[in-house]
Amino acid sequence: MTGMGNDGTKGMKELKALEGFAIAEAEGTCVVYGMPRSLVDAGLADRVVPLGEIGRTIVECVMRRGKP
C-alpha cells in the first residue's frame, strides 16, 4: 500500500477478518508514507518491506501459504 489517507486501512481490516495478508511499503521507499503508516500503526501489516522487495515477498508468502 502506498498513498495518502486511511481508506486502505479500513478495507484491510475487512480483508484481515477473512484471513487476508497485508504487505506495506517501507517508509524509506515511499513517495508518500501516509497509507502504509496508517496500516502499520493499526497493527495490520504482516510485512513491511522496501518497494523492490514487495514482489519477492508476495511470492514467498504464496509459496508458504498452508504450510506450517
C-alpha positions as CSV (number, residue, x, y, z in Angstrom):
1,M,0.0,0.0,0.0
2,T,1.2,3.5,-0.7
3,G,-0.5,6.9,-1.0
4,M,-2.4,9.1,1.4
5,G,-5.2,8.6,3.9
6,N,-6.5,5.6,5.7
7,D,-9.1,4.2,3.4
8,G,-6.8,1.3,2.6
9,T,-6.6,0.5,6.3
10,K,-10.4,0.4,6.6
11,G,-10.5,-2.1,3.7
12,M,-7.6,-4.1,5.1
13,K,-9.5,-4.6,8.4
14,E,-12.2,-6.4,6.4
15,L,-9.7,-8.5,4.5
16,K,-7.8,-9.5,7.7
17,A,-11.1,-10.7,9.1
18,L,-11.2,-13.1,6.1
19,E,-7.5,-14.2,6.7
20,G,-6.1,-11.6,4.3
21,F,-2.4,-10.8,4.3
22,A,-1.0,-7.2,4.2
23,I,2.3,-6.0,2.9
24,A,3.1,-2.4,3.5
25,E,5.7,-0.4,1.6
26,A,8.6,0.7,3.9
27,E,8.8,4.4,4.6
28,G,12.3,4.7,3.1
29,T,11.0,3.9,-0.4
30,C,7.6,5.6,-0.3
31,V,6.9,8.9,-2.0
32,V,4.0,9.3,0.4
33,Y,4.0,7.2,3.6
34,G,0.5,8.1,4.8
35,M,-1.4,4.9,3.9
36,P,1.4,2.5,4.8
37,R,1.9,4.3,8.1
38,S,-1.8,4.0,8.8
39,L,-1.7,0.3,8.2
40,V,1.4,-0.2,10.3
41,D,0.1,2.0,13.1
42,A,-3.1,-0.1,13.2
43,G,-1.1,-3.3,13.6
44,L,-2.4,-4.7,10.3
45,A,0.8,-5.0,8.3
46,D,2.1,-8.6,8.2
47,R,5.2,-7.4,6.5
48,V,6.8,-4.0,5.9
49,V,9.3,-4.1,3.0
50,P,11.0,-1.7,0.6
51,L,9.4,-1.3,-2.8
52,G,11.9,-3.5,-4.5
53,E,11.2,-6.5,-2.3
54,I,7.4,-6.5,-2.5
55,G,7.2,-8.9,-5.5
56,R,9.6,-11.4,-3.8
57,T,7.7,-11.1,-0.6
58,I,4.4,-11.9,-2.3
59,V,6.0,-15.0,-3.9
60,E,7.4,-16.1,-0.6
61,C,4.1,-15.7,1.2
62,V,2.1,-17.6,-1.5
63,M,4.7,-20.4,-1.6
64,R,4.4,-20.8,2.2
65,R,0.6,-20.5,2.4
66,G,-0.9,-23.5,4.0
67,K,2.4,-24.8,5.3
68,P,3.4,-24.8,9.0
